[in-house]
Amino acid sequence: MITTVCLNPAVDQSAGVEQLIVGGLNRLHNVRTTANGKGVNVAVVLGRLHAGVTCVSCVGEADVPFFSKSMEAEGVRFFPVPVPGSVRRNLKIIDSGNGSVTEFNELGAAVDGEGLKRLEQILVRQTSPMIALCGSLPPGCSSDTYPALMNAMPDKRWIVDTSGEALRQAVTGKPFLIKPNLSELEDLAGTRLTTREAVHNAAVELCRLGVTYAAVSLGAEGALMTDGVRAVFAPAIAVSAVSTLGAGDAMLAGLLYGLAKGETPFDSLRYGVAAGAASVKGGGVYSFRERDFTELLSQVQTREL
């Protein structure tokens, strides 16, 4: 069983255009409204892989029915923590010509100390050995929210996927695994990382600070994982890209799926790369197909660095 946490969920409205024209007329197609947020997205992919998954999320009261229905349809056990107001609305425009995504994101609904207390009470009751803290922090949450949750339940295996100061603070909680992308790792390192060696060294430094495993998503290049001593690189799989939207969330879901199956973290990297590629091939987490994942998993290769 795996639990994902989404403090700052969103209702995403996504649509495609043949070619994005800035300042011009864009005709939309494939318009879709979905329940999203990193923790929600990760749970959706895990549900499609038939993994036992629970999602705990702080959801605006007005949107609880929509999120509950959406998660039920995906086979995800869902525990909402209702907060006043509505969740943020995000607009994502997918350029069909090159697969790029242009995003317009609102701020989330505020979560106060009482909301965090109720969320912690739900997490304490979860039997999942792994809890993934996913996404940005909403208004009302201090930057040390994630390490505070980790310190409150030290018996759990914590996985973190966030950015900025929230990620910097999460490292102090010494999580089992973090999954920054290249930009997020550069932000932590305070410098550009233009070579694989530089990426490796920056990831090793995170392990020296107490992170057990650092898995770095490198987009079209693949992914790298280290425990501070051993390091493994997995090149990306060449697929026909429909959209990169949610690929990082799918990668995290694949990593968690591998860990839940009893694979080592380094072997689980293969699952993460395959899941990310399956999401890109399908066009997002709500188009993720288990058969794509299974086919791509057999193609993932890893090598020691």
C-alpha positions as CSV (number, residue, x, y, z in Angstrom):
1,M,0.0,0.0,0.0
2,I,1.2,3.5,-0.9
3,T,-0.1,6.8,0.4
4,T,0.2,10.1,-1.5
5,V,-0.3,13.5,0.0
6,C,-1.5,16.5,-2.0
7,L,-1.8,19.7,0.0
8,N,-2.3,21.9,-3.0
9,P,-4.6,20.1,-5.5
10,A,-6.1,21.7,-8.6
11,V,-8.8,21.4,-11.1
12,D,-7.0,21.3,-14.5
13,Q,-8.6,22.5,-17.7
14,S,-6.4,21.2,-20.5
15,A,-6.8,21.7,-24.2
16,G,-4.8,21.2,-27.4
17,V,-3.9,23.6,-30.2
18,E,-2.4,22.8,-33.6
19,Q,0.3,25.4,-33.0
20,L,0.3,27.9,-30.1
21,I,0.2,31.4,-31.5
22,V,1.1,34.0,-28.9
23,G,-1.0,37.1,-29.3
24,G,-3.2,35.4,-31.9
25,L,-6.3,33.3,-32.3
26,N,-6.0,29.7,-31.0
27,R,-8.7,27.2,-31.6
28,L,-8.9,24.5,-28.9
29,H,-9.5,20.8,-29.2
30,N,-9.6,17.9,-26.8
31,V,-10.8,20.1,-24.0
32,R,-10.8,18.2,-20.7
33,T,-11.4,19.0,-17.0
34,T,-9.7,16.8,-14.4
35,A,-8.8,16.5,-10.8
36,N,-5.0,17.2,-10.5
37,G,-2.1,18.1,-8.3
38,K,1.1,16.1,-8.0
39,G,-0.2,13.8,-5.3
40,V,-3.4,13.2,-7.2
41,N,-1.6,12.6,-10.4
42,V,0.8,10.1,-8.8
43,A,-2.2,8.2,-7.3
44,V,-4.0,8.1,-10.6
45,V,-1.0,6.4,-12.3
46,L,-0.7,4.0,-9.4
47,G,-4.4,3.2,-9.6
48,R,-4.0,2.4,-13.3
49,L,-1.1,0.0,-12.4
50,H,-3.5,-1.7,-9.9
51,A,-1.3,-0.8,-7.0
52,G,-3.0,-0.3,-3.6
53,V,-3.0,3.4,-3.3
54,T,-4.5,6.0,-1.0
55,C,-4.5,9.8,-1.6
56,V,-5.0,12.3,1.2
57,S,-5.6,15.8,0.0
58,C,-6.6,19.2,1.4
59,V,-9.6,20.1,-0.9
60,G,-11.8,23.1,-1.0
61,E,-15.2,22.3,0.3
62,A,-16.9,23.1,-2.9
63,D,-14.7,20.6,-4.8
64,V,-14.8,17.6,-2.5
65,P,-17.6,15.7,-4.5
66,F,-15.7,16.2,-7.8
67,F,-12.4,14.9,-6.4
68,S,-14.0,12.0,-4.5
69,K,-15.9,10.9,-7.6
70,S,-12.8,11.3,-9.8
71,M,-10.6,9.2,-7.4
72,E,-13.2,6.5,-7.0
73,A,-13.3,6.1,-10.8
74,E,-9.5,5.6,-10.8
75,G,-9.6,3.0,-8.1
76,V,-7.9,5.3,-5.5
77,R,-8.9,5.4,-1.8
78,F,-9.5,9.0,-1.2
79,F,-9.4,10.9,2.1
80,P,-10.3,14.6,1.6
81,V,-9.5,17.2,4.3
82,P,-12.1,19.9,3.5
83,V,-10.8,23.5,3.7
84,P,-12.8,26.7,3.1
85,G,-13.3,27.8,-0.5
86,S,-12.4,26.1,-3.8
87,V,-9.2,24.6,-5.1
88,R,-7.1,26.4,-7.7
89,R,-8.0,26.3,-11.4
90,N,-5.2,25.8,-13.8
91,L,-5.2,26.1,-17.6
92,K,-2.8,24.0,-19.6
93,I,-2.4,24.4,-23.4
94,I,-0.8,21.6,-25.3
95,D,0.9,22.4,-28.6
96,S,0.1,19.4,-30.8
97,G,3.0,20.3,-33.1
98,N,5.8,19.9,-30.6
99,G,4.2,18.5,-27.5
100,S,5.1,21.5,-25.4
101,V,2.8,22.6,-22.6
102,T,2.0,26.2,-21.6
103,E,0.6,26.5,-18.1
104,F,-1.4,29.2,-16.3
105,N,-1.7,28.2,-12.6
106,E,-3.7,29.9,-9.8
107,L,-2.7,30.0,-6.2
108,G,-4.3,27.3,-4.1
109,A,-6.8,27.5,-1.2
110,A,-5.3,28.4,2.1
111,V,-4.6,25.5,4.6
112,D,-4.3,26.6,8.2
113,G,-2.9,24.8,11.3
114,E,-6.2,23.1,11.9
115,G,-6.3,21.7,8.4
116,L,-2.8,20.3,8.8
117,K,-3.7,18.8,12.1
118,R,-6.6,16.9,10.5
119,L,-4.4,15.8,7.7
120,E,-1.8,14.5,10.1
121,Q,-4.5,12.6,12.0
122,I,-5.5,10.8,8.8
123,L,-1.9,10.0,7.9
124,V,-1.2,8.5,11.4
125,R,-4.0,6.0,10.8
126,Q,-2.6,4.9,7.4
127,T,-1.0,1.5,7.4
128,S,1.1,2.3,4.3
129,P,4.8,2.0,4.9
130,M,5.5,4.6,2.2
131,I,4.1,8.1,2.2
132,A,4.8,10.5,-0.8
133,L,4.7,14.2,-0.1
134,C,3.9,15.7,-3.5
135,G,3.7,19.2,-4.9
136,S,3.8,22.8,-3.8
137,L,2.6,24.1,-0.5
138,P,-0.6,26.1,-0.5
139,P,-1.0,29.5,1.2
140,G,-1.0,29.3,5.0
141,C,1.6,26.5,5.1
142,S,5.1,27.3,6.3
143,S,8.1,26.1,4.3
144,D,8.9,23.5,7.0
145,T,5.6,21.8,6.7
146,Y,7.0,18.6,5.0
147,P,9.8,18.0,7.5
148,A,7.3,18.6,10.4
149,L,5.1,15.8,9.0
150,M,8.1,13.5,8.6
151,N,9.4,14.2,12.1
152,A,5.9,13.4,13.5
153,M,5.9,9.9,11.9
154,P,9.5,8.8,11.9
155,D,8.6,5.1,11.3
156,K,7.3,5.9,7.8
157,R,9.4,5.7,4.6
158,W,9.0,9.2,3.2
159,I,9.3,10.2,-0.4
160,V,9.3,13.9,-1.5
161,D,8.6,15.6,-4.8
162,T,8.4,19.3,-4.5
163,S,10.5,22.4,-5.4
164,G,12.0,25.6,-4.1
165,E,12.2,26.3,-0.4
166,A,9.8,23.5,0.4
167,L,12.3,21.0,-1.2
168,R,15.2,22.7,0.6
169,Q,13.4,22.3,3.9
170,A,12.3,18.8,3.1
171,V,15.9,17.7,2.8
172,T,16.4,18.6,6.4
173,G,13.8,15.9,7.3
174,K,16.2,13.3,5.8
175,P,13.6,11.6,3.6
176,F,14.1,8.1,2.1
177,L,13.9,9.4,-1.4
178,I,13.6,12.8,-3.2
179,K,12.9,13.2,-6.9
180,P,13.9,16.7,-8.2
181,N,14.1,17.5,-11.9
182,L,17.1,19.2,-13.3
183,S,15.8,22.7,-12.7
184,E,14.9,21.9,-9.1
185,L,18.3,20.4,-8.4
186,E,20.0,23.4,-9.9
187,D,18.0,25.6,-7.6
188,L,19.1,23.5,-4.6
189,A,22.7,23.6,-5.7
190,G,22.6,27.3,-6.5
191,T,24.3,26.8,-9.9
192,R,23.8,25.5,-13.4
193,L,24.5,21.8,-13.8
194,T,25.6,21.4,-17.4
195,T,27.2,18.0,-17.3
196,R,26.1,14.6,-16.1
197,E,29.0,14.6,-13.7
198,A,27.8,17.9,-12.2
199,V,24.3,16.5,-11.8
200,H,25.8,13.4,-10.1
201,N,27.9,15.5,-7.7
202,A,24.9,17.7,-6.7
203,A,22.8,14.6,-6.1
204,V,25.5,13.0,-4.0
205,E,25.6,16.2,-1.9
206,L,22.0,15.8,-1.0
207,C,22.8,12.3,0.2
208,R,25.5,13.7,2.4
209,L,22.9,16.0,3.9
210,G,20.8,13.0,5.0
211,V,18.7,12.0,2.0
212,T,18.9,8.2,1.5
213,Y,18.3,8.2,-2.3
214,A,18.2,11.1,-4.8
215,A,16.5,10.3,-8.1
216,V,16.9,13.1,-10.6
217,S,14.6,13.4,-13.6
218,L,16.5,14.7,-16.7
219,G,13.6,14.9,-19.1
220,A,14.5,13.7,-22.6
221,E,17.9,12.5,-21.4
222,G,16.6,10.0,-18.8
223,A,17.1,9.8,-15.1
224,L,19.9,9.4,-12.5
225,M,19.8,7.9,-9.0
226,T,22.4,7.8,-6.2
227,D,22.7,6.8,-2.6
228,G,25.8,8.9,-2.2
229,V,28.1,6.0,-3.1
230,R,26.6,4.1,-6.0
231,A,25.0,5.9,-8.9
232,V,22.9,4.5,-11.8
233,F,21.8,6.3,-15.0
234,A,18.9,5.2,-17.1
235,P,18.6,6.8,-20.6
236,A,15.2,7.9,-21.8
237,I,13.2,5.7,-24.1
238,A,12.4,7.1,-27.5
239,V,8.7,7.4,-27.8
240,S,6.3,9.4,-30.0
241,A,5.5,12.2,-27.6
242,V,1.9,13.3,-27.4
243,S,2.4,15.5,-24.3
244,T,5.0,15.8,-21.5
245,L,2.2,16.9,-19.1
246,G,2.5,15.0,-15.9
247,A,5.5,12.9,-17.0
248,G,7.4,13.7,-13.8
249,D,4.4,12.6,-11.7
250,A,4.2,9.4,-13.7
251,M,7.9,8.8,-13.1
252,L,7.4,9.1,-9.4
253,A,4.5,6.7,-9.5
254,G,6.6,4.2,-11.3
255,L,9.4,4.5,-8.7
256,L,6.8,3.9,-5.9
257,Y,5.3,1.0,-7.8
258,G,8.7,-0.7,-8.1
259,L,9.4,-0.1,-4.4
260,A,6.0,-1.5,-3.4
261,K,6.8,-4.6,-5.5
262,G,9.9,-5.2,-3.4
263,E,12.4,-3.9,-6.0
264,T,15.5,-2.1,-4.9
265,P,15.5,1.7,-5.3
266,F,18.0,1.3,-8.2
267,D,15.9,-1.3,-9.9
268,S,12.8,0.9,-9.3
269,L,14.4,3.6,-11.4
270,R,13.6,1.4,-14.4
271,Y,9.9,1.5,-13.4
272,G,10.0,5.2,-13.1
273,V,11.6,5.8,-16.5
274,A,9.1,3.4,-18.1
275,A,6.1,5.1,-16.4
276,G,7.3,8.6,-17.5
277,A,7.7,7.4,-21.1
278,A,4.2,5.8,-21.0
279,S,2.7,9.1,-19.8
280,V,4.4,11.0,-22.6
281,K,3.3,8.4,-25.2
282,G,-0.3,8.5,-23.9
283,G,-0.6,12.2,-23.5
284,G,-0.8,12.6,-19.7
285,V,-1.7,10.7,-16.5
286,Y,-5.3,10.4,-17.4
287,S,-4.3,8.8,-20.7
288,F,-1.7,6.5,-19.0
289,R,-2.1,2.8,-20.1
290,E,-0.7,-0.1,-18.2
291,R,0.1,-2.0,-21.5
292,D,2.3,0.9,-22.6
293,F,4.1,0.8,-19.3
294,T,4.7,-3.0,-19.5
295,E,6.0,-2.8,-23.1
296,L,8.3,0.1,-22.3
297,L,9.6,-1.4,-19.1
298,S,11.3,-4.2,-21.0
299,Q,13.2,-1.5,-23.0
300,V,14.7,0.4,-20.1
301,Q,18.4,0.0,-19.7
302,T,20.6,1.2,-16.7
303,R,24.3,1.5,-16.3
304,E,26.6,2.3,-13.4
305,L,28.2,5.7,-13.3
